[in-house]
Amino acid sequence: MKRDLYIDFAKGIATLSIVFIHTAFWSGQFYIPAEVRVFSLVFDVALFYALSGITSGANIEKTLYRLLKLQITYMIFVTLLFFLDYFFKAFGLAFFSMEWLQHFYSTFGSKYAATSVSAVPQWQNLGNWYLHQYTNADTFPVVMGSFWYLKVYFILTVLGVMILRFFPKHIPWFIGICIVLTLLFNIFPEIYPTGQVGYVAFYMAVFLTGNLMKGKKVPDRVIPVLYGLVAAALAWMFWFYGTEIFYKINRNKFPPKIPYIIWALFSLVTLFAGYNRLKITRESFITHIGRNAIFFYFAQGISSSLVYFIVVQLQENMPWWLLMILIYAINIGLAFFISGLLKKADDSGWKMLQFLRVKTAVR
């Protein structure tokens, strides 16, 4: 089956948008205006869930095997991250001092200051990461700050494939249930559940809508109507919540509430409007990123942490917009390079697991 380059292109755009979001909201908190940071959220993680819905099917065995491969790749990555974090701390304590390390970590701001620096490996952190409890990686704080998406993705995909397999004719009903639950949680915030329920209620609707769109095309006459509805929803949001809600979009993202959901509609409509309409016929830098999105996603957490140190040196010496462009370009370049290294490390990890499997097999 011929690969749909539009999917790779959309994943690439979404991934580059995530890099921009993390450029703006992490190191960018020191110099980028709040308005720009909010606008960076226009193309956000909802796109990944919609694309996952488009590419998912009802084959449970195939889906679980894909998730198993992703889990192992994730475990290889966080193992590397754990030892990088530990060796840096051990090196700092051995050749410098605790004060030097604390000064180093203060670059990330007081919110992410290291609190448990030790020459003894904190093995419980690695175990927690394996089980998707994302305690902070002090040396690379953006990494674990990005991974909330991965836990929701695992939950969403498992529940989604069950719905697609056992209730293929009732998908619109499940979308309706998810929308109703999301509305109830927002109308009565006192019942908004903690944990993953709020995330799954909204993003499951996005996932299943993406699956309904598989192989289809939004009619030309419907597209202006959809954008008109998005514009009306935005107008209502500013009327109902007041203009100050603009600066609170990110606060309404965790978990997703009505203002953030409305803010995300533009990107979802744009994704579906282009699907099966915009023809991508050639490979490009963007499709390459989309095809390797998971490695780029892992890599950008490291690169978005490293650029902090460039920001600290340059923020007083150039206009914010020029620094933002420079840091974003450097972030993309670093993420591209690191993602290549991670892919090689992943290949080596799989070969080692295969070797151990063969050597420990019962004869």
Beta strands, then each sheet from edge to edge (+ up, - down):
end
